[in-house]
Amino acid sequence: MLICVQARYRYRIEPTPAQRAMLARTFGCARVVFNDAIRARQDAYQAGEKLGPTEVQRRVITVAKQSPERVWLGEVASVALVQSVRDAHRAHSNWLDSLTGRRKGRRMGAPRLKSRKDTRQSVRLTRNGFTVRPDGSLYLAKIGDVRVRWSRGLPSEPSSVTVIREPDGHFYASFVVEVAPTPLPRTDQECGIDLGVSRLATVATTAGTRLDVVNPRHLGRKLRKLRRLEREKSRRAKGGANRAKTRRKVAVQHGKVARARRDYHHKQALTLVRENQAVYVEDLNVAGMVCNRRLARVISDAGWGQLVRLVEEKAERYGRTVHKMDRWYPSSKTCSTCGAVQESMPLQVRSWTCPCGAVHDRDHNAAINILTVGQTERPNACGAGVRPPFGVAVGDEAGTTPDTA
Ligand SMILES: [Zn+2]
């Protein structure tokens, strides 16, 4: 059984000024039909009517094109508009499923309307809206052949492409390709990961080794420069050309930070996946944790979410397993030697001694706990679906002979 996995390949593209103008128009039209589709569905939902995707598409594209207010929709590639309506449909159903509990995970908000002022604009094209030419250029429907900086080759024919304009003004093409998984040779080593701020990750392995992944604080290092630029921006007149120029400078710096961070996360994720057969990590509700403003910046600069997502992607590709654990597990407060749970463990405590005599580095202790609990939890997660109560060790005969803990 060969199941392909989806991967994204992203390249910088260099549209000509005329192509940029046409892309801007396409972004605009795709945004308008997206918003029209969302509104149509919200209205129908509130009125208690049922509105199928075909009818929505007919109303916001086919019929709209004939009206004087939307006649310009005919100027851009219709594949882009159709895809945009589909994306709106997906966003709306995800929200409905989340409301009714059919969709797992964090409760989702209603889909947000897109704005002309969003600094990141994008449009998605499926198979019949683009072609990669033999000469290496990218043909986009109604836009033409666009130059691509091929930093690496595409592994297979892409099924869709998203054209993005980032806030710093650069254009990118992000291809979705199906790749056959290439399992790495099996290893017996497994690891638990504790994500943190002072260190990005502290890793405990079944081999008893510890790996510290430093947090390079990509944003933190640029903060002084960014603050200066932000001050410069606020001095400029609103809506003026100089303000736009400074805003662009800020965006360029943020773009650099994001690229450096992504690059670093890719490397760290690959190392973790290569060296471990199974990776255990806490299921972090990052969004819920980001409440304190200063801590919020430090946490989003670390980018735990992106790191975990990359570990999952690579694990799927290389035949490894990632297991996310229950978020309520007190990994920092539990002694990994005797299992005693401490009453409190303030954030500033970096190391502590348990009454049993064990001396712990806070994060390494947490990583060991994540590894141990993850290993006992995993067989149940995909099997009978029985989760052992915390503190009960489960042997090979999962769930049948709970140890007296
Ligand atoms: Zn202890």
Boltz pocket constraint, residues with backbone or C-beta under 6 A from the ligand:
constraints:
  - pocket:
      binder: B
      contacts: [[A, 335], [A, 336], [A, 337], [A, 338], [A, 339], [A, 340], [A, 354], [A, 355], [A, 356], [A, 357], [A, 358]]
      max_distance: 6.0
